[in-house]
Amino acid sequence: MTRWRLAAALLLTGCQASVAPVIPPVASVLISPDTATVIARATLQLQAVLLDSSGHPLSGRAVHWTSSDPFLATVSSTGLVTGVGHGPVIVTATAEQRSGTAHLTVFAPVASVTVDQGDQTIVVGGAVQLSATPHDWRGVALAARVVSWSSSDAGTVAVTPAGVATGHAPGTGVLTATSEGQAGSATITVALLELRELAPGLSTHTCGLTRAGATFCWGSDAYGQLGNGPGGDNATAVLTKGDHTFATVSGGGRFTCGVVTGGAAYCWGSGSRGRLGNGSVAGSPIPVAVAGGLDFRTLSAGFSHACALTDDGAAYCWGDNGTWQLGTVTLKLGLTPSHVVAHVSFSTIAVGDGFTCALAVQGETYCWGNNQAGQLGSPGALMSAEPLLVQGTPAFTELGSGARHSCGVTADGAAYCWGDNRSGELGGGSTRPTPTPVPVAGGLTFSTISTGLDFTCGVTIDDAVYCWGDDSGGQLGTAAALEACDGRPCSSVPLPVSGGLRFASVAAGDTHACGLTTASLAYCWGRNSSGQLGDGTTTDRPAPVRVLGQP
C-alpha cells in the first residue's frame, strides 16, 4: 500500500512539472507621446506601451513602426521619428496584430525665400504686383507663411505690404521679402518710357518699342504676351525680359513677336496653333527664338499666325493654317516658318485673322488664306494658298489687315479698303462687304493707316487721326459714332478722334487703338478691361489718355 501511494505521488509530481506557463497576448498598444510637434530635420523618440487585457504592461514583444507619409516624417525600427516635410502625419506601432497611433505635426521652418517674378523694369508712375514664396530646407514651397516687404530706396521704388511695387523716379531699388528671418530680393529698375513705335495686340494687350530698342508691354498677361515672365495683367508698362534690342514689334492674338536689330525673330505668349514659330505649341512668358535661323527685316502678327519678310522680299509664315493663311495646303499647323511660294518680292506684309496680305515691290497687292468675306480682294474661291492679286487696286505705299478686312494708302494719300464690312470698317459709307477695294469716304488725305479687329484708323497729312467701324469699346476715340451695326455703336465713315492732339502714327488693335503724337508721346483709347491702355486703370476710355511713365 505504501509502495502504491509513493508511485502515485511521483506520477502526480511529474504531471505538474510538464504544464507550460500561460503567456498573455497583447490586448492594446499605446504610444507615448500620442500627440506632438516635430521640427523638420529634428527627431522625436516615441515609446510603445503594450498592455494585456487586464491593463498590465508587457515586455519582450516585437513592435513594428510605420509612418503614414514618409515624405513628411520617417520612423525607425526603434520608434525614432525624423521630421522631413511640413504637415500632419500618423505614426503607428503594431504588435501581435494590435496597433496604437500617435498624431504628429511636422513643422518646417522657412529655409529660403524667392521673389517669384525676379528682377523687373517698370516705368515712373507704373506698378507691378510681386509675390514671394518661402521654401523649406528641401526647396518645397510653404503656404500660409507671413511675408513682409521692404525697399532699399522708397524714393525710387516703394512697395506695399501686399507686394505691389510702384516706381517714383528713374533708378533702381532692391525689394526684399522676409519670412521667419529668411529673405529673398529682386532688383526693380524704374525707367522713363520714350516710345517710337506702338503695337496694340489683336487681344487685350499692347506693346511699345523705345528709341533704344527695348520692348515694353501692358494689359493682359493671361498667356504671357507681356513677355516679362510669370505674372498677371498689368495696367502700366513692364519691360519684356531678355537682353534684346528690337527693330520692330507686332502684337497678335494672345502673343507678341518682334525682330531684333540683327534680323532674328522672337515671339512670346500663347504657343497654341504654333504661334511662336519655335517648333512647339507650348507657350512662353519670355521671348523665344523663331526656328530656322532666318534673318528678317519686318514682321506682322495676326490672330493665330505670323509672317515676316527677309531682306530679299521672301515671305515666311508660321502658326495656324486652318484657312491656308501660311501660303501652303500641306500643313495644318506651321510650327516653324514656311516659305510662301510667290513669283514676286514683297516690301510690306500684313497679317489678319486667317489671311495674309503683302505689297509687292512693284506696287501690287497680293493676299492669301480665308476669303469668306472677300478679304483677299478677289472674288471666287473661299480660300487660297496661292497669293492672289487684289483686283482693281492702285499701287499702295501702306497696307494693313484686320480681322476680316484690309486697307491701303496710295502715294497721294488716298485710302481704300476691302473685305468684311459688318461694322462699317471699310469706311465707304455702307456696311456691305466687298471683295473690291472701295475708297474711304470723306476726301481725306492719309499718310498712314492701321486696321484693327473690326475697325480702322488713319493719320491724315495734317496730323489728325480718323477712325471708323466698330465702336463697341470706344475704339473710335469719339462720342460721335451714332450708327448701329448689329446692335453695336459704329460709324461707316471716318470720324476725327477727340482731344485735338496731333499724331505722327496710329495703330489699331482688338477694341483699342494707340497713337504717337508729333511730340513722341503715346496715347491710347478704347476698351481697357485688362489695362491695355496703359494708364494705370481698367476704365474704358472713349478719348485718348496718356500712357503712364513718359517724360
MIROLO-105633 format. One line per field, with one value per residue (C-alpha): x negated, y, z; chain; residue number from 1. Coordinates in Angstrom, 3 decimals. Each point is the difference from the previous one (the first is absolute). Example, Ala and Ser with C-alpha at 12.3 -4.5 7.8 and 13.67 -1.06 7.14 Angstrom:
BEGIN
px: [-12.300, -1.370]
py: [-4.500, 3.440]
pz: [7.800, -0.660]
chain: [A, A]
resi: [1, 2]
***
This chain:
BEGIN
px: [0.000, -2.797, -1.743, 3.203, 0.363, -3.621, 0.437, 3.144, -1.765, -2.906, 2.411, 1.925, -3.200, -1.142, 3.264, -0.093, -3.557, 0.951, 2.752, -1.289, 0.594, 2.792, -1.384, 2.616, 0.467, -0.292, 3.421, -0.818, -2.848, -0.549, -2.591, -1.607, 0.259, 3.109, 0.029, -2.998, -1.605, -3.197, -2.279, -1.173, -3.493, 0.392, 0.853, 2.514, -0.219, 3.306, 0.643, 2.453, 1.775, 1.499, 2.833, 1.813, 3.742, -0.326, -1.965, -3.291, -3.083, -1.746, -3.634, -2.152, 2.445, -0.941, 1.305, 0.284, 0.005, 1.469, 0.627, 3.104, -2.116, -3.784, -0.239, 1.126, -1.669, -1.883, -0.122, -2.706, 0.382, -0.520, 2.672, -2.331, 1.934, -1.846, 1.850, -0.316, 2.721, 2.845, 3.444, 1.904, -1.196, 1.101, -2.577, 1.216, -1.501, 1.189, -0.543, 1.780, 2.614, 0.834, -0.827, -0.280, -0.459, -1.625, 1.248, -2.947, -0.369, -3.187, -0.956, -2.503, -1.582, -0.657, -3.447, 0.045, 2.190, 0.261, 1.669, 1.950, -0.151, -3.736, -1.559, 2.413, -0.036, 3.028, 0.697, 0.299, 3.528, 0.375, 0.517, -0.508, 1.372, -2.763, 0.403, -2.433, -0.165, -1.572, -1.633, -0.996, -3.445, 0.848, 1.081, 3.682, 2.348, 1.642, 3.504, 1.602, -3.232, -0.173, -2.127, -1.075, -1.315, -2.531, -1.781, -3.590, 1.099, 3.663, -0.567, -0.798, 2.241, 2.365, 1.704, 3.224, 0.515, 1.801, -3.029, 1.125, -3.081, 0.484, -2.597, -0.482, -3.219, -2.499, -2.550, -0.183, 1.076, -0.229, 3.256, -0.364, 2.548, -0.624, 1.620, -1.099, -3.368, -0.751, -0.005, 0.144, -0.323, 0.518, -1.490, 2.609, -1.106, 2.183, -0.241, 1.503, 2.018, -1.193, 1.816, -0.487, 2.431, 3.297, 1.472, 3.469, 0.770, 2.983, 0.808, 0.049, -3.653, -2.303, -3.740, -2.269, -3.552, -2.311, -2.563, -2.679, 1.688, 1.480, 3.514, 2.500, 3.457, 3.153, 3.495, 0.967, -2.718, 2.295, -2.200, -3.347, 0.387, -1.617, -3.242, -1.168, 0.189, 2.749, 2.361, 3.414, 1.729, -1.740, 1.624, -3.391, -2.972, -2.497, -3.194, -0.026, -2.713, -3.129, -2.945, 1.373, -0.085, 3.036, 0.366, 3.762, 2.750, 3.516, 2.884, 2.112, 2.818, -1.313, -3.607, -2.627, -2.879, -2.922, -3.099, -3.280, -2.578, -1.954, 3.044, 0.989, 3.678, 1.263, 3.529, 1.629, 3.412, 2.391, -1.563, 3.354, 0.169, -3.750, 0.227, -3.574, -1.628, -2.522, 1.070, 2.397, 3.569, -1.121, 0.265, -2.794, 0.185, -3.368, -1.264, -1.059, -1.809, 2.010, -1.503, -1.865, -2.814, 1.501, -0.679, 3.009, 0.430, 3.685, 2.710, 3.756, 1.947, 3.658, 2.548, -1.579, -2.833, -2.867, -1.990, -3.305, -2.036, -3.675, -2.287, 0.600, 3.789, 0.780, 2.959, -0.013, 2.966, 0.683, 2.869, 3.562, 0.667, 3.674, 0.858, -3.344, -1.166, -3.591, 0.039, -0.011, 2.545, -2.358, 0.008, 2.713, -2.360, -3.205, -2.123, -2.966, -0.200, 1.240, -0.959, 2.873, -0.407, 0.432, -1.378, -0.527, -2.044, 1.858, -0.723, 2.740, 2.008, 3.215, 1.565, 3.664, 2.216, -0.415, -1.425, -3.078, -0.646, -3.243, -1.206, -2.266, -2.989, 1.643, 3.017, 2.586, 1.885, 0.292, 2.035, 0.447, 1.924, 3.645, 2.216, 3.481, 0.528, -1.886, -3.080, -2.345, 1.296, 0.809, 3.475, 0.369, -1.778, 0.807, -3.662, -3.257, -3.496, -1.324, -0.508, 2.779, -0.280, 2.459, 2.220, 0.313, -2.507, -2.307, -3.576, -0.072, -2.768, 1.724, 1.931, 1.868, 2.082, 2.603, 2.251, 1.661, -0.870, -2.985, -0.808, -2.726, -1.207, -1.309, -2.947, 2.371, 1.755, 3.192, 1.247, 1.772, 1.438, 1.542, 1.419, 2.438, 2.015, 2.566, -1.163, -0.748, -3.733, -0.517, 0.947, 1.902, 3.311, 1.712, -0.167, -0.055, -3.044, -1.897, -2.979, -0.720, -1.921, 2.240, -1.219, 0.299, 2.576, -0.662, -2.632, -2.743, -3.681, -1.735, -3.663, 0.489, 2.750, 0.515, 2.667, 1.321, 2.430, 3.106, -1.103, -2.574, -1.973, -2.198, -2.148, 0.579, -2.715, 1.016, -0.739, 3.603, 1.195, 3.282, 1.609, 2.988, 1.760, 0.953, 0.137, 1.241, -3.019, -0.432, -2.828, 0.999, -1.075, 3.081, 3.528, 1.321, 0.535, 3.787, 0.598, 0.890, -1.528, 1.473, 1.152, -3.423, -1.067, -2.003, -0.815, -0.255, -1.877, -3.167, 0.460, -2.705, -1.435, 0.802, -2.505, -1.630, -3.326, -2.349, -1.114, -2.913, 1.204, 2.911, 0.394, 3.324, 0.413, 2.803, 2.499, -2.544, -2.434, -3.147, -1.892, -3.248, 0.311, -2.337, -1.655, -0.664, 2.490, 2.151, 3.764, 2.544, 3.790, 2.823, 0.563, -2.136, 1.256, -3.517, -1.888, -0.922, 0.090, -2.922, 1.429, -0.070, 3.733, 2.435, 2.539, 1.098, -1.006, 1.953, -2.643, -3.821, -1.741, -3.712, -1.952, -1.659, -3.758, -0.907, -2.111]
py: [0.000, 2.363, -0.884, 0.837, 3.391, 0.850, -0.836, 2.110, 2.934, -0.237, -0.170, 3.070, 1.965, -0.833, 1.192, 3.321, 0.678, -0.384, 2.733, 3.208, 3.470, 2.099, 3.060, 2.779, 1.471, 3.686, 1.530, 3.662, 2.281, 3.522, 2.463, 2.629, 2.824, -0.485, 3.619, 2.204, 2.485, -0.940, 2.515, -0.980, -1.553, -0.547, -3.251, -1.187, -3.306, -1.825, -2.836, -2.828, -1.314, -3.476, -1.045, -3.253, -0.268, 0.954, 3.132, -1.420, 1.026, -2.625, -0.170, -1.936, 0.202, 1.004, 3.421, 1.167, 3.760, 1.741, 3.572, 1.016, 2.302, -0.480, 3.261, 1.780, -2.161, -3.285, -2.396, -2.515, -3.547, 1.386, 2.732, 2.916, 2.519, 2.380, 3.026, 0.412, 2.218, 2.114, -1.211, -2.608, -3.608, -3.134, -2.386, -3.533, -2.631, -3.580, -3.068, -3.320, 1.541, 2.713, 3.614, 3.395, 3.386, 3.336, 3.095, 2.254, 3.365, 0.619, 3.651, 1.116, 3.386, 2.304, -0.717, 2.345, 2.557, 0.771, 2.950, -1.810, 2.647, 0.624, 3.271, 2.374, 3.314, 2.250, 3.598, 3.140, -0.023, -3.650, -2.931, -3.740, -2.662, -2.102, -3.241, -1.883, -3.704, -1.360, -3.433, -2.687, -1.600, -2.227, 2.920, -0.908, 2.996, 0.784, 1.443, 2.348, 1.616, 3.690, 2.008, 3.592, 2.339, 2.809, 2.256, 1.148, 3.323, 0.868, 3.288, -1.945, -3.020, -0.581, -3.236, -0.630, -2.731, -1.941, 0.102, 2.665, 1.872, 3.557, 2.025, 3.591, 1.122, -1.385, -2.285, -3.369, -1.384, -3.373, -1.378, -2.614, -2.580, -1.411, -2.990, -1.549, 1.698, -1.186, 2.440, 0.144, 3.066, 1.395, 3.059, 2.355, 2.502, 3.065, 1.523, 2.787, -1.254, 1.577, -1.810, 0.062, -2.759, -1.341, -3.459, -0.675, -3.714, -1.760, -0.800, 2.105, 1.008, 2.614, 0.209, 2.881, 0.360, 2.575, 2.083, -2.274, -3.139, -1.289, -1.450, 0.929, -1.592, 0.522, -1.433, -3.665, -2.523, -3.027, -1.800, 1.653, 2.506, 2.802, -1.956, 0.878, -3.483, -1.568, 2.645, 1.475, 2.843, 3.340, 3.361, 1.691, -0.833, -2.702, -0.894, -3.187, -2.287, -0.912, 2.106, 0.695, 3.149, -0.031, 1.735, -0.576, -1.646, -1.227, -0.987, -3.007, -1.984, -1.009, 0.187, 2.513, -0.186, 2.224, 0.176, 0.923, 2.255, -3.010, -1.350, -2.929, -0.299, -0.659, -0.695, -0.405, -0.749, -2.722, -2.814, -1.463, -0.870, 0.578, 3.769, 0.341, -1.737, -1.813, -3.535, -0.377, 0.764, 0.828, 3.614, 2.120, 3.040, 1.211, 0.445, -3.194, -0.127, -0.845, -3.153, -0.201, 2.476, 2.442, 3.724, 2.255, 3.716, 0.292, -2.081, -0.013, -2.002, -0.865, -1.795, -3.462, 0.210, 2.297, 0.800, 1.721, 1.215, -0.610, 2.645, -1.355, 0.253, -3.676, -0.677, -2.614, -0.826, -2.190, -0.903, -0.980, -1.114, -0.905, 2.248, -0.262, 3.339, -1.276, -0.258, -3.794, -2.818, -2.640, 1.111, 0.143, 1.797, 1.767, -0.550, 1.583, 2.596, -1.205, 1.722, 1.597, -0.884, 3.172, 1.303, 3.489, 1.588, 1.711, 3.302, -0.033, -2.769, 0.238, -2.902, -0.204, -2.722, -3.002, 1.869, 1.923, 2.876, 1.443, 2.797, -0.967, 2.207, 0.922, 1.359, -2.754, -1.475, -3.762, -1.894, -3.662, -2.057, 0.402, 1.798, -0.520, 3.747, 1.009, 0.952, -1.326, 2.680, -2.606, -1.496, -3.734, -2.522, -0.123, -0.718, 0.219, -1.124, 1.769, 3.761, 1.605, 3.404, 2.421, 1.193, 3.659, 1.410, 2.890, -0.261, 0.277, 1.290, -1.066, -3.191, -1.413, -3.125, -0.303, -2.851, -0.435, 3.125, 1.856, 3.590, 1.783, 3.529, 1.233, 2.306, 2.960, -0.818, -1.661, -2.854, -3.125, -2.958, -3.391, -3.096, -0.295, 3.092, -1.011, 2.838, 2.543, -0.700, 0.687, 3.645, 0.379, 1.074, -3.409, -3.331, -2.195, -2.274, 0.112, -1.828, 3.086, 2.855, 2.996, 3.522, 1.204, 2.789, 3.572, 1.089, -0.257, -0.275, -2.616, -0.498, -3.356, -2.496, -2.806, -2.706, -1.457, -2.780, 1.546, 3.606, 2.138, 3.128, 2.277, 3.096, 2.838, 2.224, 2.715, -2.359, -0.784, -3.536, -1.243, -3.343, -1.943, -3.327, -1.692, 2.248, -2.492, 0.701, 3.687, -0.845, 2.707, 2.568, 2.150, 0.314, 0.723, -3.610, 0.073, -2.908, -3.532, -3.162, -3.278, 1.912, 1.526, 3.625, 0.542, 2.412, -0.848, 3.222, 1.460, 1.976, 2.176, -1.267, 2.487, 1.919, 2.242, -1.856, -0.078, -3.522, -1.331, -3.623, -2.175, -3.722, -1.840, -3.149, -2.157, 2.575, 2.670, 2.218, 1.947, 2.814, 1.924, 3.762, 2.242, 0.623, -3.778, -0.527, -3.136, 0.142, -2.837, -0.224, -2.562, -3.166, -0.224, -3.145, -1.350, 3.283, -0.060, 3.800, 0.243, 2.824, -1.922, -0.754, -2.484, 2.674, 0.172, 3.274, 1.383, 2.705, -0.170, -0.341, 0.323, -3.199, 0.170, 0.184, 2.502, 3.137]
pz: [0.000, 0.837, -3.222, -1.968, 1.673, -0.738, -3.683, -0.195, 1.615, -2.416, -2.953, 1.200, 0.466, -3.530, -1.537, 1.852, -1.194, -3.735, -0.051, -1.948, 1.482, -1.634, -2.108, -0.218, -3.538, -0.857, 0.428, -0.769, -1.054, 1.243, -1.320, 2.155, -0.812, -2.114, -1.258, -0.652, -2.378, -1.789, -1.660, -3.472, 0.119, 3.789, 1.817, 2.582, 1.888, 0.380, 2.446, -0.598, 3.121, -0.425, 2.350, 0.673, 0.444, 3.662, -0.845, 1.219, -2.015, -2.051, -1.035, -2.381, -2.898, -3.576, -1.115, -3.643, -0.700, -3.095, -1.209, -1.948, -2.197, -0.137, -1.962, 3.169, 2.657, 0.218, 2.954, 0.853, 1.320, 3.503, -0.266, -0.763, -2.121, -2.355, -1.409, -3.759, -1.448, 1.326, 1.044, 2.046, 0.130, 1.878, 1.466, 0.766, 2.314, -0.536, 2.202, -0.436, -2.308, 2.525, -0.853, 1.580, -1.665, 0.670, -1.798, -0.758, -1.684, -1.919, -0.200, -2.634, 0.688, -2.934, -1.401, -3.006, -1.776, -3.706, -1.689, -2.688, -2.724, 0.329, -1.110, -1.753, -1.813, 0.420, -0.924, 2.073, 1.391, -0.915, 2.306, 0.010, 2.326, 1.533, 1.893, 2.197, 0.759, 3.201, -0.350, 2.477, 0.208, -2.990, -2.184, 0.322, 0.042, 3.335, 0.145, 2.527, 1.173, 0.851, -2.439, 0.592, -2.706, 0.067, -2.502, -0.020, -1.516, 0.408, -1.810, -3.160, 0.434, 2.901, 0.957, 1.902, 2.625, -2.748, -2.303, -2.482, -1.253, -1.285, -1.876, 1.126, -1.684, -2.518, 1.637, 1.703, 3.333, 1.683, 1.359, 2.716, 1.121, 3.494, 1.698, 3.319, -0.223, -3.537, -2.922, -3.783, -2.186, -3.487, -1.634, -1.418, -2.618, -0.551, -3.469, -2.052, -2.955, -3.245, -2.797, -3.757, -1.030, 1.351, -0.549, 1.433, -0.100, -1.507, 3.624, 3.133, 0.160, -1.515, -0.566, -0.827, -1.237, 1.562, -1.835, 1.432, -1.356, 3.258, -0.055, 2.705, 0.181, 2.053, 0.372, 0.142, 0.788, 0.079, -2.524, 0.770, -2.846, 2.030, -0.056, 3.507, 1.476, 2.110, 1.264, -0.550, -1.781, 0.308, -0.651, -0.386, -2.182, 0.990, -1.813, -2.054, 1.348, -1.925, -1.040, -3.477, -2.101, -2.254, -3.342, -0.172, 2.036, -0.821, 2.280, -0.971, 1.546, 3.452, -1.175, -1.088, -2.458, -0.866, -2.171, 1.671, -1.608, -1.256, -1.844, 2.231, 0.932, 3.523, 1.236, 3.412, 1.481, -1.120, -2.004, -1.047, -3.708, -0.248, 0.455, 1.322, -2.958, 2.168, -0.859, 2.918, 1.041, 3.534, 1.058, 1.421, 2.333, -1.318, -3.576, -1.797, -3.323, -3.096, -1.503, -3.289, 0.489, -2.509, 0.070, -0.500, -0.516, 0.888, 1.625, 0.588, 2.596, -0.556, 2.119, -0.120, -2.526, -0.893, -3.124, -0.665, -2.964, -0.671, -1.473, -3.507, 0.378, 0.613, 2.295, 2.755, 2.233, 3.041, 2.319, -0.826, -3.582, 0.249, -2.956, -1.834, 1.360, 0.040, -3.777, -0.123, -0.006, 1.378, 3.641, 2.643, 2.333, -0.840, 3.077, -1.795, -2.800, -3.382, -3.243, -1.918, -3.664, -2.022, -3.256, 1.396, 2.757, 2.812, 1.726, 2.664, 1.645, 2.046, 1.904, 0.991, 1.445, -2.290, -2.972, -1.094, -2.398, -1.335, -2.246, -2.868, -0.668, -3.316, 1.913, -0.481, 2.951, 0.522, 2.600, 0.982, 2.565, 1.009, -2.515, 1.451, 0.426, -3.137, 2.003, -2.697, -2.350, -2.613, -0.558, -0.366, 2.202, 3.712, 0.753, -1.874, 0.913, -3.070, 0.308, -2.044, -1.602, 1.591, -2.817, -0.899, 2.464, -0.662, 1.223, 3.795, 2.224, 3.237, 0.750, 2.991, 0.659, 2.741, 1.058, -3.402, -1.955, -1.412, -0.885, -1.914, -0.630, -3.347, -0.553, -0.325, 3.301, -1.230, 2.193, -1.268, 1.926, -0.841, 1.686, 2.885, 0.787, 2.608, 2.266, -2.711, 0.241, -3.715, 0.564, -3.263, 1.522, 0.037, 1.813, -3.103, -0.323, -3.265, -1.521, -2.065, 1.629, 0.662, 0.729, 3.574, 0.181, 0.995, -2.500, 2.621, -0.859, 2.122, 0.784, 1.741, 0.798, 2.522, 0.183, 3.243, 0.798, -1.613, -0.347, -1.765, 0.845, -2.070, 0.396, -2.455, -1.406, 2.470, 2.947, 0.921, 0.763, -1.440, 0.850, -1.329, 0.540, 3.271, 3.060, 2.608, 2.204, -0.804, -2.406, -2.476, 2.582, -0.320, 1.321, -3.496, -1.161, -0.294, -2.377, 1.113, -1.459, 1.293, 3.065, 0.662, -0.429, -3.162, -2.781, -3.685, -0.737, 1.560, 3.204, 1.572, 3.269, 2.745, 2.072, -2.586, 0.107, -2.977, -0.857, -2.010, 0.009, 1.073, 0.659, 0.319, 2.082, 1.363, 1.287, 0.816, -1.863, 0.802, -1.643, 0.270, -0.118, -1.936, 3.384, 0.291, 2.813, 0.054, 0.479, -0.072, -0.050, -0.070, 2.013, 3.146, 1.736, 0.612, 0.191, -3.695, -0.201, 2.423, 2.084, 3.276, -0.001, -1.516, -0.933, -3.645, -1.649, -2.979, -0.414, -0.012, 3.368, 0.534, 0.621, 3.429, 0.418, -2.692, 0.517]
chain: [A, A, A, A, A, A, A, A, A, A, A, A, A, A, A, A, A, A, A, A, A, A, A, A, A, A, A, A, A, A, A, A, A, A, A, A, A, A, A, A, A, A, A, A, A, A, A, A, A, A, A, A, A, A, A, A, A, A, A, A, A, A, A, A, A, A, A, A, A, A, A, A, A, A, A, A, A, A, A, A, A, A, A, A, A, A, A, A, A, A, A, A, A, A, A, A, A, A, A, A, A, A, A, A, A, A, A, A, A, A, A, A, A, A, A, A, A, A, A, A, A, A, A, A, A, A, A, A, A, A, A, A, A, A, A, A, A, A, A, A, A, A, A, A, A, A, A, A, A, A, A, A, A, A, A, A, A, A, A, A, A, A, A, A, A, A, A, A, A, A, A, A, A, A, A, A, A, A, A, A, A, A, A, A, A, A, A, A, A, A, A, A, A, A, A, A, A, A, A, A, A, A, A, A, A, A, A, A, A, A, A, A, A, A, A, A, A, A, A, A, A, A, A, A, A, A, A, A, A, A, A, A, A, A, A, A, A, A, A, A, A, A, A, A, A, A, A, A, A, A, A, A, A, A, A, A, A, A, A, A, A, A, A, A, A, A, A, A, A, A, A, A, A, A, A, A, A, A, A, A, A, A, A, A, A, A, A, A, A, A, A, A, A, A, A, A, A, A, A, A, A, A, A, A, A, A, A, A, A, A, A, A, A, A, A, A, A, A, A, A, A, A, A, A, A, A, A, A, A, A, A, A, A, A, A, A, A, A, A, A, A, A, A, A, A, A, A, A, A, A, A, A, A, A, A, A, A, A, A, A, A, A, A, A, A, A, A, A, A, A, A, A, A, A, A, A, A, A, A, A, A, A, A, A, A, A, A, A, A, A, A, A, A, A, A, A, A, A, A, A, A, A, A, A, A, A, A, A, A, A, A, A, A, A, A, A, A, A, A, A, A, A, A, A, A, A, A, A, A, A, A, A, A, A, A, A, A, A, A, A, A, A, A, A, A, A, A, A, A, A, A, A, A, A, A, A, A, A, A, A, A, A, A, A, A, A, A, A, A, A, A, A, A, A, A, A, A, A, A, A, A, A, A, A, A, A, A, A, A, A, A, A, A, A, A, A, A, A, A, A, A, A, A, A, A, A, A, A, A, A, A, A, A, A, A, A, A, A, A, A, A, A, A, A, A, A, A, A, A, A, A, A, A, A, A, A, A, A, A, A, A, A, A, A, A, A, A, A, A, A, A]
resi: [1, 2, 3, 4, 5, 6, 7, 8, 9, 10, 11, 12, 13, 14, 15, 16, 17, 18, 19, 20, 21, 22, 23, 24, 25, 26, 27, 28, 29, 30, 31, 32, 33, 34, 35, 36, 37, 38, 39, 40, 41, 42, 43, 44, 45, 46, 47, 48, 49, 50, 51, 52, 53, 54, 55, 56, 57, 58, 59, 60, 61, 62, 63, 64, 65, 66, 67, 68, 69, 70, 71, 72, 73, 74, 75, 76, 77, 78, 79, 80, 81, 82, 83, 84, 85, 86, 87, 88, 89, 90, 91, 92, 93, 94, 95, 96, 97, 98, 99, 100, 101, 102, 103, 104, 105, 106, 107, 108, 109, 110, 111, 112, 113, 114, 115, 116, 117, 118, 119, 120, 121, 122, 123, 124, 125, 126, 127, 128, 129, 130, 131, 132, 133, 134, 135, 136, 137, 138, 139, 140, 141, 142, 143, 144, 145, 146, 147, 148, 149, 150, 151, 152, 153, 154, 155, 156, 157, 158, 159, 160, 161, 162, 163, 164, 165, 166, 167, 168, 169, 170, 171, 172, 173, 174, 175, 176, 177, 178, 179, 180, 181, 182, 183, 184, 185, 186, 187, 188, 189, 190, 191, 192, 193, 194, 195, 196, 197, 198, 199, 200, 201, 202, 203, 204, 205, 206, 207, 208, 209, 210, 211, 212, 213, 214, 215, 216, 217, 218, 219, 220, 221, 222, 223, 224, 225, 226, 227, 228, 229, 230, 231, 232, 233, 234, 235, 236, 237, 238, 239, 240, 241, 242, 243, 244, 245, 246, 247, 248, 249, 250, 251, 252, 253, 254, 255, 256, 257, 258, 259, 260, 261, 262, 263, 264, 265, 266, 267, 268, 269, 270, 271, 272, 273, 274, 275, 276, 277, 278, 279, 280, 281, 282, 283, 284, 285, 286, 287, 288, 289, 290, 291, 292, 293, 294, 295, 296, 297, 298, 299, 300, 301, 302, 303, 304, 305, 306, 307, 308, 309, 310, 311, 312, 313, 314, 315, 316, 317, 318, 319, 320, 321, 322, 323, 324, 325, 326, 327, 328, 329, 330, 331, 332, 333, 334, 335, 336, 337, 338, 339, 340, 341, 342, 343, 344, 345, 346, 347, 348, 349, 350, 351, 352, 353, 354, 355, 356, 357, 358, 359, 360, 361, 362, 363, 364, 365, 366, 367, 368, 369, 370, 371, 372, 373, 374, 375, 376, 377, 378, 379, 380, 381, 382, 383, 384, 385, 386, 387, 388, 389, 390, 391, 392, 393, 394, 395, 396, 397, 398, 399, 400, 401, 402, 403, 404, 405, 406, 407, 408, 409, 410, 411, 412, 413, 414, 415, 416, 417, 418, 419, 420, 421, 422, 423, 424, 425, 426, 427, 428, 429, 430, 431, 432, 433, 434, 435, 436, 437, 438, 439, 440, 441, 442, 443, 444, 445, 446, 447, 448, 449, 450, 451, 452, 453, 454, 455, 456, 457, 458, 459, 460, 461, 462, 463, 464, 465, 466, 467, 468, 469, 470, 471, 472, 473, 474, 475, 476, 477, 478, 479, 480, 481, 482, 483, 484, 485, 486, 487, 488, 489, 490, 491, 492, 493, 494, 495, 496, 497, 498, 499, 500, 501, 502, 503, 504, 505, 506, 507, 508, 509, 510, 511, 512, 513, 514, 515, 516, 517, 518, 519, 520, 521, 522, 523, 524, 525, 526, 527, 528, 529, 530, 531, 532, 533, 534, 535, 536, 537, 538, 539, 540, 541, 542, 543, 544, 545, 546, 547, 548, 549, 550, 551]
***
